């Protein structure tokens, strides 16, 4: 075997190993979660798990308030991050002059690397007091505050990935649309965005996943009250997410106790939600790719 063929063989094997290792690692994580969390399904009655009270000291392990709090905060973050993130990505990729783009893109990526605990301190010291006064609330530590900060955390991720997707659309697509009489906005809305749909969807899913999995910020600014959301008014009340519950209680729980297994069961629920979101995104991207292949053929 020649030296060139040997190098190709080694590189190919390394790439395959890296690809398979990702699957193996995810599987091992799920197996570990299942091993530690599955006993909770036996130790805790289903009526307790699906109750509306989380108070482990008295044996209440209701997951609904935690699940509702996570979904409420994540939905609030998505409503903020998706429109602002996509608008910023479109501006950087399609509208901004070259000099402005060269400044904004690195700045957005730097913002994406800020520690979440720093944003949590910012939320406690600045955002929460401002919202409490502006909205006349009993406390500024609410689900809305958490969603607002999580939206700020998710925006850089959405902007970075969506801008790369828009920038990868061939320039000939834009030139053809403009040559046919389309305005610049019509070209962006009807040509560039549909062509970059899979990348934009990936950006949105990554941003939502970042918001769903965030811990420190929501633990610091949402009030950590395990109360089941009952309407839009709950957005301006304290809430507790699943990630914050694990972070706040895992360090003090007895190993092997019912509480310990219940926290790992929360981890399993989080894992399955993330898996469902990613599979839905992958399914949409796959259908779009198949549709494009049929059109081209």
N, C-alpha and C positions, 0 to 999 in steps of 0.2 A: 504494500500500500504506500503510495507516494505521500510526501509530506503535506501536500495540499489536501489530498483526500483524507488524510488522518486528521487534519485541523477541522475540516468540515464535519467529519464524524463526531469529534469531541464537542464542537459547538452545537451540533444538532442534538446530541444526547443531553447536554446541559440545558438547552431550551426546553426539551421534553420533560426533563426532571423538574425544572422550575414550574412548568405548567401543571404537572401532576401533583407537585408538593402543595400547591395552593388548594387543590381539592382535598388532599389528605389532611392538611392543617384545619380546614373548615370542618371536615368530618370529625376530627379528633376533638375540636372545641365543642361540637354538638354532643358528642358522646359523653364528654366530661360533664356538660350541663345536665344531660339526661340522667347520668349516674347520681349526681348530687341533688337534682331537683325532683326526680320522679317519686321518691319516697313521700313527698308532700301530698301527692294524690291519694296515698293510702292513709297517711296520718291525719289529714284534714278533710272533713266532710265536704262534698261538693257544694252543699248549701252554704257553708261558711266561706268557701273560696269565691262564690258568686254573690256574696253579701256586699253591703255598702259601707262596711266599717273595717278599718285597718287599725288594730290596736293589739299588737302581739303580746303585750304584758298580760292581758286578760284572755288571750287565746283567740282573738278575732283577726282573721287573715283574709279579709275581703279584698279582692284584686280590682274590683270595678272602680273604686275611687282613683287608684293609681293609673289604671288604663285610661280612664276618662281624662285625668289630668294630663297625661302624656299626649293624648290625641288633641286635646284643647290647645295646649301650648304649641304643639307641632303645626296644627292648622293655622294658628295665628302667625307663626313664623313663616309658613309657606305663603300666606296671603300678603305678607310684607316683602319677602325675599324674591319671589318669582317675578312679579312685575318690575320691581326696581332692578333686579339682577339682569333680566333680559333686556330691559331698556338701556341699561348701562353697557351691556355687551354689544348691542346694536350700535350705540353711539360710538364706542371705541372702534368697532370693526368697520362700520360703514359711513360714518358721518364725520368723526373727528379728524382734523388735519394730522399729518404724519408726526409733527413735533408734539402735539398734545397727546397723541396715542402712545408715543414712546415714553411719556411721563406717566400717564394714567395706568397703563398695563402693569409696570413694575410696582406702582403704588398699591394697586388692588391686590397683587400677590403678597405684598408685605402685610397688608391688613389681614389677609387670610391666615397669616402665621402668628397673629397676636394670641397670647395665652388666654384661655377662656376665663381663668380666675381673675385676670386683669379686667376683663369686661364685667365680671361679676362685681368687683369692687366699684367700678364705674356706675353700675346699676344701683348699688346700695347707696352710694354717696350722692349721686347726681340725678339719675333717671327716676328712681322711686320717689324721692321727695318732690320732684317737679310734677310727676303724674298725680301724686296725692293731692297737691294743691290745685293743679289745673282741673282735675276731674272731680274734686271734692270727695275723695274717698277716705274711708277710715284708715287705710294703710296703702302705701305704694307698692308693697310686696304682693303682687297679684300675678295671675296667669297672663294678663296682658303685658305686664312688664317683662316676664320671661319670654313671651312670644316676640316682643319688640327687640330684645337683645339677641335672641336666637336668629331672628331675621337678619340682624346685622352680621352675625357670625356666618350665616349661610350665603349671604350675597357675594362675598369674594369667590367662593367656590363656584357658584353659578356663573358669575361673570367670566372667570378664567376659562372654564371648560366651554361655555357657549361661545365666547369670542374666538377660541381656537377653531370651533366647528364652523362658525360663519366665515372665518378667514380662509378655511380650506376649500370653500366653494369656488370653482374655477371662475376667473375673471370674465371669461367669454359668456357666461350665463348673464351677467349684469349688462355687458355690452350689447348682447342680443336683445334683451328686454328694452334697453334704452333706445336702440335702433328702431324698434317697432313702435315707439312713441310713448312708452310707459314713463311715468314720472319716477323720481328717485325713491319716493316712499312706496309707490306701487311695485317697483323692482324689489325693494327690501321685503315687503309683505307677501308678494305673490311668487317671487322667484327665489330669493336668497334664503329666507326662513324655511320654506318647504324643502329646499335642497339640503339644508343642514338640520333637518328635523330630528334625525336620530341622535346627533351630537347635542342638540339643545335639550332633548328629552333626557339624555344621560346627565346633563348638567343639572336639570331640575331634580332628578332622582338623587344625585349626589348631595345636592343642597338640602333636600328634605331628610335624607339619611343622616347628614351631619346634625341637623336640628333634632332629630329623633334620638340620636345617641349622645347628645351633649349632657354633661353631668354637673360640672362645677357651677356654671352660670345659673342654671335653673334652681340648683340647690340653694343658691345665695339670694335670689330675687323673687321667688314665687311664693314665699311664705311657708311652704312645707306643711300645709294643712291637708290631710287626706280626706277631702270632701268630694262626693260625687257631683260632677257638673250637671245642672238641671236645665240650663238654657244659656242664652247669650249673656245674661247678667253674671253668670259664673266666670266670665272672662275677666271681670273686674273684682274678683275675690281671690283669696289665697288658694293655691292648689299644690298638689305634690305629684311628681312624675315617678315613673318606675326606676329610671336611672338614679334619681336623687335618693330614692328609698334604699337602693342597694348601697350607694356610697355612704349614706348616713348611718346605716345600721349594721353593715357587714363587719366592721371593725370591732363591734362590741358583742356580737352574737356568739353563743356557745357552739363550738364545732359539733355537728351531728344532731343538733336540736331541731325541733319542729320549725322554729323561726329560721334557722339556717337553711333548711330544705325549702322553705317558702320563698326565701330570697333568691335561691337558685331557680325556683320555678318561675319567678319574675324574669330572670335572665333567659329562660327558655321562651317565654312569651315574646320578649324583645327580639330574640334571634329569629323566631318564626315570622314576626311582623317585618323585619328587615329582609328576610328571604322572600316573602310574598311581594314586597315592593320591588325588589330587584328582578324577580321573575316576571312581574307584570311589565316592567320597563323593557326587559329583554324580549318579551313576547311582542310588544308593540314595534320595537326596532326590527325584529325578524320579519313581521308582516309587512312593514314598510319596505324592507329590502327585497322581499319576494315580489311585491307589487311593482317596484322599480325594474326588477329583472324581467317581469312579464311585459312591461311597457316597452323596454328596450328590445326585447326579442320580437 
